[in-house]
């Protein structure tokens, strides 16, 4: 239908339905295939737009009509989604998004675990790579880690100096 825009809000545009006092909402997510931040940049009050009815809902004894502009060619009024494929995809995307933040494992939780396989701290048995009777590895605290790294760096300097002096002797 080619209908007239009645009002524009920050979340969409209300469209006049001819022959009744009812209005339908084109939510900003259904105004364009591109992201719409401000519906007022797309339509103005009084504009004629082509819309498709995509949903009806009874809420508090009121009929709410959902309309879409993005599935209708705004120049010709041709339905670009006659089988509602893109609408179904949009709904599927909304349902697939879930908030997994409550299920995150924090580093502290991993650090405080003890492997049931080797008895070392800092990893789970399923991540353990110790062979029976083999070397056991465990996480070391950060302070010690810095000291060990510094000592290793000093050792690297000494070996590189020794390598240079042995190269000079060979010449």
Secondary structure, DSSP 8 states (H G I E B T S, - for coil): -EEEEEEE-SSEEEEE-TTSS-EEEEEGGGS-SS--S-GGGT--TT-EEE-EEEEEEEETTEEEEEEESTTB-TTT--BS-TT-HHHHHHHHHHHH----GGG---HHHHHT-B-TTT--BSS-GGG----TTS-------HHHHHHHHHHHHHHHHHHHHHHHHHHHHH-
